[in-house]
Amino acid sequence: MKKILVVATLAVSICSAVHAQKLDSALEARIARVENGLLPAAAAGAPIQRARLAERMTALKVPGISIAVINDGVIDWARGFGLADVASGRPVNEHTRFQAASISKPVAAMAAMTLVQAGQLSLDEDINLSLTAWKLPVNALSARRTVTLRGLLSHTAGIGGHGFHGYAAGEPVPTLLEVLDGKPPANSDPVRVEALPGSAWKYSGGAYEIVELMLTETTREPFDTFLQHAVLDKIGMRESAFVLPAEWESAASSAYLADGSEVPGKWHRYPEMAAASLWTTPSDLARFVIDIQQSAAGKSNKVLSQKMMHEMLKPGIEDFGLGLFLGEKTDARGSFYHAGGNAGFRNMMFAYTSAGQGAIVMTNSDNGQELINEVLRAIAREYGWTNYLVTTASTSK
């Protein structure tokens, strides 16, 4: 009897191993088709010319790229290509951290929504009621219509300050209040109301710095500490932080300018945390995406309830939600996305809301966007994202 059990167990083990090997080989073939099937932009009607990832990285002067693909609600694969640091020859792998840049914003928005969910903040009341150390100066525009947290998160509050330049190694770094008032050593303008709140969509990194202050004052915690336990830890984003720990620096990606040279000091520092400072990996952002998908479907409440997630994904002016760009209304699956660009880093996060699919691509070059587009088109072709191909084709003409 024991011999029969041993033989049966061995047979099951062998079958499982063979099955896993087949799955692994099938997945490797899928990855290879993406890697060797990049789709550069082409004129309408022109023949499709596929390209290899390594060739396009060389042509575009992009030293390193990291990719994570979501399929059937899980991370299908994650892989790094090229170099994280050219001088040392250190390669990119799936654990290499990149600056997420503006992809920090949807993570910050989710954190803000946890306070709305807890009744500690309101989406629709005057933000100055929640601020003490600094208040948004009232002018003729904001006197006519109140600036709200909903307006800040959806870029409809009329706030100026599109983005931030960052600070080179050794440069003095401003406090949050100095950033908000544009006072030295801040290298950005004061954050002020420049358009009638609620009248139009206007992308604003400055708006998210007001959100940062609201979260800090409401929780009485440093922003990065609150984000860590309110969002990152709950989702399992263990390779992410809004302030890069010293022990992570040696394994983080360096940043590269358009001419291929390294950003002095390896990367810029961004004290504007809610707007731009997240360090992360594509796999961790994939976990963030999967939580959004599952929360929207009522299958996860790790961070937000289904009701709160639907609030984030509700289209407003210019089809922007709370922290997320929203895709074509004609696609029943729905989609959301956000790009990010700091000095020497370019990234994209794209996902379908109800299909359990998506991809995150992060690069360490100012030239990364063109390569990202080509990689995403290859992923879309491989995974059958038909509408994504149509959308990108129409916008590239």
C-alpha positions as MATLAB code, in Angstrom:
seq = 'MKKILVVATLAVSICSAVHAQKLDSALEARIARVENGLLPAAAAGAPIQRARLAERMTALKVPGISIAVINDGVIDWARGFGLADVASGRPVNEHTRFQAASISKPVAAMAAMTLVQAGQLSLDEDINLSLTAWKLPVNALSARRTVTLRGLLSHTAGIGGHGFHGYAAGEPVPTLLEVLDGKPPANSDPVRVEALPGSAWKYSGGAYEIVELMLTETTREPFDTFLQHAVLDKIGMRESAFVLPAEWESAASSAYLADGSEVPGKWHRYPEMAAASLWTTPSDLARFVIDIQQSAAGKSNKVLSQKMMHEMLKPGIEDFGLGLFLGEKTDARGSFYHAGGNAGFRNMMFAYTSAGQGAIVMTNSDNGQELINEVLRAIAREYGWTNYLVTTASTSK';
ca = [
       0.000    0.000    0.000;
       2.854    2.342    0.934;
       4.544    1.596   -2.404;
       1.343    2.497   -4.239;
       1.100    5.793   -2.341;
       4.743    6.620   -3.049;
       4.332    5.847   -6.738;
       1.111    7.888   -6.903;
       2.732   10.818   -5.112;
       5.741   10.649   -7.413;
       3.479   10.555  -10.466;
       1.569   13.622   -9.263;
       4.849   15.451   -8.585;
       6.168   14.633  -12.040;
       2.910   15.738  -13.686;
       2.952   18.978  -11.682;
       6.554   19.642  -12.646;
       5.833   18.986  -16.325;
       2.753   21.243  -16.151;
       4.776   24.022  -14.474;
       7.518   23.629  -17.067;
       4.971   23.964  -19.864;
       3.516   27.054  -18.201;
       6.990   28.526  -17.742;
       7.933   27.883  -21.354;
       4.630   29.335  -22.564;
       5.154   32.440  -20.441;
       8.753   32.808  -21.618;
       7.516   32.617  -25.196;
       4.956   35.325  -24.438;
       7.627   37.565  -22.877;
       9.881   36.975  -25.879;
       7.106   38.016  -28.260;
       6.730   41.289  -26.359;
      10.498   41.825  -26.153;
      11.002   41.169  -29.856;
       7.761   42.684  -31.102;
       7.881   46.357  -30.186;
       5.660   48.513  -32.364;
       7.169   51.915  -33.196;
       4.732   54.591  -34.335;
       4.061   54.568  -38.079;
       2.018   56.577  -40.543;
      -1.502   55.345  -41.244;
      -1.453   52.598  -43.874;
       2.284   51.978  -43.547;
       3.416   48.372  -43.046;
       3.954   47.323  -39.431;
       7.650   47.179  -38.592;
       8.367   45.253  -35.407;
      11.516   45.993  -33.439;
      13.590   44.403  -30.695;
      13.629   45.997  -27.263;
      17.431   46.043  -27.013;
      17.722   47.766  -30.390;
      15.173   50.432  -29.492;
      16.817   51.060  -26.115;
      20.114   51.711  -27.874;
      18.542   53.887  -30.566;
      16.619   55.990  -28.040;
      19.453   56.141  -25.470;
      17.412   54.508  -22.724;
      19.800   52.588  -20.439;
      17.206   50.649  -18.457;
      13.561   49.626  -18.428;
      11.414   47.561  -16.076;
       8.045   46.036  -16.957;
       5.230   44.326  -15.061;
       2.186   42.855  -16.803;
      -1.135   42.068  -15.115;
      -3.379   39.353  -16.557;
      -6.400   37.621  -15.029;
      -6.072   39.811  -11.946;
      -2.522   38.775  -11.033;
       1.007   39.764  -11.989;
       1.687   37.587  -15.035;
       5.343   38.538  -15.234;
       7.826   41.221  -14.246;
      11.266   41.734  -15.694;
      14.026   44.305  -15.985;
      16.152   44.998  -19.061;
      19.327   47.004  -19.543;
      21.240   48.923  -16.908;
      20.169   50.588  -13.682;
      23.566   52.255  -13.457;
      25.736   52.649  -16.534;
      28.985   53.520  -14.743;
      29.000   50.370  -12.614;
      27.261   48.124  -15.132;
      24.602   47.210  -12.563;
      21.607   45.668  -14.377;
      17.921   46.431  -13.947;
      15.918   43.630  -12.367;
      12.319   43.379  -11.215;
      13.314   44.745   -7.791;
      15.094   47.871   -9.065;
      13.393   50.996   -7.722;
      12.627   53.959   -9.980;
      11.206   57.385   -9.233;
       7.504   57.092  -10.056;
       7.223   60.879  -10.482;
       3.578   61.882  -11.026;
       2.348   58.337  -10.459;
       2.817   59.416   -6.838;
      -0.441   61.352   -7.222;
      -2.923   58.450   -7.472;
      -1.264   56.825   -4.455;
      -1.610   60.094   -2.530;
      -5.216   60.383   -3.725;
      -6.012   56.930   -2.376;
      -4.533   57.943    0.983;
      -6.666   61.095    1.023;
      -9.741   58.994    0.331;
      -9.033   56.875    3.423;
      -9.520   60.032    5.506;
     -12.714   60.850    3.622;
     -13.882   57.292    4.280;
     -13.096   57.736    7.991;
     -15.007   61.016    8.125;
     -11.867   63.021    8.915;
     -11.916   64.998    5.669;
     -14.695   66.162    3.370;
     -14.469   66.056   -0.397;
     -16.660   69.105   -0.830;
     -16.023   71.638    1.924;
     -13.614   74.586    1.861;
     -10.080   73.186    2.233;
      -9.044   76.115    4.426;
     -11.288   74.685    7.152;
      -8.865   71.740    7.366;
      -5.648   73.797    7.282;
      -3.919   75.617   10.130;
      -0.180   76.140    9.475;
      -0.927   77.549    6.020;
      -4.089   78.529    4.206;
      -4.689   78.982    0.500;
      -4.840   82.756   -0.065;
      -8.294   83.883   -1.135;
      -8.421   85.951   -4.320;
     -11.162   87.173   -6.649;
     -11.487   83.707   -8.202;
     -11.620   81.613   -5.031;
     -13.931   84.164   -3.418;
     -16.493   83.292   -6.106;
     -16.238   79.526   -5.677;
     -14.794   77.363   -2.909;
     -11.665   75.265   -3.411;
     -12.376   71.697   -2.257;
     -10.458   68.463   -1.793;
     -12.429   67.004   -4.707;
     -11.203   69.878   -6.864;
      -7.595   69.362   -5.770;
      -7.634   65.612   -6.438;
      -9.356   66.005   -9.820;
      -7.243   68.965  -11.040;
     -10.336   71.164  -11.261;
      -9.606   73.582   -8.402;
      -7.957   76.126  -10.715;
      -4.627   75.766   -8.904;
      -1.404   76.677  -10.727;
       1.925   74.872  -10.632;
       1.917   72.142  -13.290;
       4.998   70.277  -12.061;
       8.256   70.481  -10.147;
      11.906   70.537  -11.205;
      13.454   68.694   -8.275;
      16.728   69.558   -6.552;
      20.187   68.349   -7.492;
      22.384   66.632   -4.927;
      23.827   69.221   -2.555;
      21.219   71.872   -3.296;
      19.171   73.192   -0.364;
      15.721   71.615   -0.260;
      12.670   73.685    0.742;
      10.056   72.804    3.317;
       6.488   72.129    2.231;
       5.396   75.603    3.357;
       8.236   77.182    1.346;
       7.070   75.211   -1.704;
       3.484   76.371   -1.221;
       4.546   80.019   -0.989;
       7.314   79.802   -3.601;
       9.897   81.080   -1.118;
      13.637   80.311   -1.376;
      15.094   77.793   -1.670;
      11.982   76.628   -3.579;
      12.536   76.715   -7.359;
       8.802   76.801   -8.161;
       6.150   79.516   -8.148;
       3.714   80.040   -5.264;
       0.739   77.677   -5.275;
      -2.258   79.902   -5.911;
      -5.695   79.869   -7.544;
      -5.261   80.866  -11.202;
      -8.649   79.884  -12.670;
     -12.213   79.767  -11.390;
     -12.496   76.609   -9.260;
     -14.662   73.952  -10.885;
     -14.750   75.648  -14.283;
     -12.109   73.646  -16.147;
      -9.534   70.878  -15.888;
      -5.994   72.112  -15.277;
      -3.260   69.658  -14.304;
      -1.612   70.806  -11.098;
       1.206   69.358   -9.048;
       0.702   72.321   -6.750;
      -2.801   71.109   -5.900;
      -1.345   67.853   -4.626;
       1.043   69.729   -2.369;
      -1.979   71.279   -0.684;
      -3.354   67.735   -0.335;
      -0.050   66.717    1.242;
      -0.411   69.433    3.868;
      -4.038   68.466    4.522;
      -3.044   64.852    5.153;
      -0.109   65.831    7.348;
      -2.166   68.170    9.502;
      -5.185   65.879    9.741;
      -3.183   62.801   10.786;
      -0.455   64.687   12.683;
       2.056   62.391   11.039;
       4.783   62.977    8.459;
       3.305   62.435    5.005;
       5.600   59.527    4.124;
       4.861   57.765    7.422;
       1.107   58.048    6.927;
       1.282   56.855    3.315;
       3.384   53.888    4.376;
       0.849   52.420    6.796;
      -2.344   53.769    5.170;
      -1.653   52.495    1.641;
       1.730   50.933    0.874;
       1.842   48.371    3.687;
      -1.811   47.399    3.299;
      -1.390   46.607   -0.385;
       1.941   44.844    0.101;
       4.046   47.466   -1.682;
       7.158   46.466    0.262;
       9.620   47.932   -2.225;
       8.061   51.402   -2.186;
       8.600   54.559   -0.132;
       7.984   58.283   -0.498;
      11.386   58.986    1.079;
      14.137   56.693   -0.231;
      15.818   54.951    2.730;
      19.616   55.252    2.742;
      19.969   51.466    2.623;
      18.011   51.359   -0.653;
      20.121   53.927   -2.493;
      22.793   51.535   -3.767;
      20.163   49.381   -5.508;
      18.030   52.229   -6.907;
      18.175   53.234  -10.557;
      20.239   56.216  -11.590;
      18.576   58.781  -13.860;
      19.725   59.780  -17.348;
      19.227   62.873  -19.474;
      18.233   62.933  -23.147;
      21.876   62.994  -24.281;
      22.593   59.828  -22.319;
      24.522   61.514  -19.526;
      23.749   60.778  -15.890;
      21.743   63.290  -13.871;
      24.306   64.903  -11.521;
      24.149   63.176   -8.161;
      22.377   60.181   -9.797;
      18.883   61.707   -9.402;
      17.043   64.813   -8.265;
      15.420   65.088   -4.860;
      11.706   65.950   -4.709;
      10.424   67.366   -1.413;
       7.015   67.640   -3.150;
       6.079   64.175   -1.950;
       2.395   63.854   -2.893;
       3.134   65.156   -6.373;
       6.388   63.459   -7.278;
       8.547   61.624   -4.714;
       7.450   57.956   -4.703;
      10.201   55.377   -5.281;
       8.782   52.050   -6.407;
       8.908   49.120   -8.818;
       6.522   48.079  -11.595;
       5.530   45.045   -9.514;
       4.534   47.222   -6.562;
       2.542   49.528   -8.828;
       0.919   46.411  -10.271;
      -0.188   45.534   -6.734;
      -1.630   49.034   -6.437;
      -3.495   48.570   -9.726;
      -4.824   45.144   -8.727;
      -6.157   46.572   -5.469;
      -8.002   49.280   -7.416;
      -9.494   46.641   -9.722;
     -10.524   44.379   -6.849;
     -11.869   47.223   -4.727;
     -13.940   48.494   -7.656;
     -15.375   44.987   -8.019;
     -16.155   44.728   -4.297;
     -13.511   42.019   -3.790;
     -11.074   44.002   -1.628;
     -11.349   46.526    1.152;
      -7.696   46.576    2.174;
      -7.632   50.349    1.755;
     -10.935   51.623    0.366;
     -14.488   50.353    0.245;
     -16.145   49.716   -3.096;
     -18.145   52.928   -2.640;
     -15.012   55.023   -2.087;
     -13.226   53.390   -5.016;
     -16.169   54.130   -7.287;
     -15.858   57.748   -6.138;
     -12.206   57.746   -7.231;
     -13.142   56.279  -10.599;
     -16.104   58.554  -11.251;
     -15.377   60.687  -14.349;
     -15.375   64.429  -13.869;
     -14.216   67.235  -16.132;
     -12.079   65.886  -19.026;
     -12.810   62.308  -17.848;
     -10.422   62.589  -14.926;
     -11.346   60.893  -11.661;
      -9.785   61.526   -8.265;
      -6.096   60.985   -8.940;
      -6.547   58.928  -12.104;
      -7.010   59.549  -15.805;
      -9.963   57.532  -17.098;
     -10.083   55.850  -20.496;
     -12.546   55.568  -23.348;
     -16.213   55.456  -22.286;
     -16.940   53.213  -25.282;
     -14.904   50.370  -23.740;
     -17.142   48.385  -21.380;
     -14.104   47.223  -19.418;
     -13.264   50.786  -18.393;
      -9.658   51.848  -17.941;
      -7.496   54.103  -15.827;
      -3.930   55.300  -16.165;
      -1.303   57.809  -15.109;
       2.064   58.793  -16.516;
       5.048   60.121  -14.611;
       8.121   62.127  -15.535;
      10.889   63.394  -13.249;
      14.381   64.412  -14.340;
      15.786   61.266  -15.964;
      12.728   59.058  -15.376;
       9.660   58.348  -17.547;
       6.897   55.908  -16.556;
       3.388   54.739  -17.400;
       0.723   52.819  -15.471;
      -2.249   51.554  -17.501;
      -5.016   49.131  -16.549;
      -8.513   47.975  -17.409;
     -10.874   48.443  -14.486;
     -12.958   45.285  -14.828;
     -10.845   42.980  -17.010;
      -7.994   42.234  -14.586;
      -5.410   43.397  -17.114;
      -2.805   46.128  -17.162;
       0.867   47.005  -17.389;
       3.400   49.262  -15.735;
       6.525   50.375  -17.569;
       9.295   52.380  -15.887;
      12.429   53.784  -17.532;
      15.493   55.687  -16.352;
      15.760   58.193  -19.191;
      14.231   61.451  -20.355;
      13.810   59.616  -23.680;
      11.697   56.886  -22.127;
       8.220   57.881  -23.300;
       8.605   56.785  -26.917;
       9.980   53.431  -25.794;
       7.156   53.045  -23.257;
       4.583   53.588  -26.005;
       6.214   50.934  -28.171;
       6.371   48.426  -25.319;
       2.739   49.003  -24.365;
       1.633   48.503  -27.965;
       3.523   45.195  -28.008;
       1.888   44.133  -24.734;
      -1.518   45.188  -26.043;
      -1.049   43.088  -29.174;
       0.142   40.053  -27.206;
      -2.654   40.208  -24.631;
      -5.473   41.187  -26.962;
      -6.094   44.747  -25.793;
      -7.800   45.619  -29.068;
      -9.188   48.969  -28.010;
      -5.807   50.001  -26.611;
      -4.265   49.463  -30.040;
      -7.018   51.509  -31.697;
      -6.624   54.313  -29.161;
      -2.853   54.557  -29.484;
      -3.034   54.344  -33.258;
      -5.447   57.259  -33.397;
      -3.409   59.439  -31.057;
      -0.131   58.772  -32.841;
      -1.327   60.069  -36.208;
];
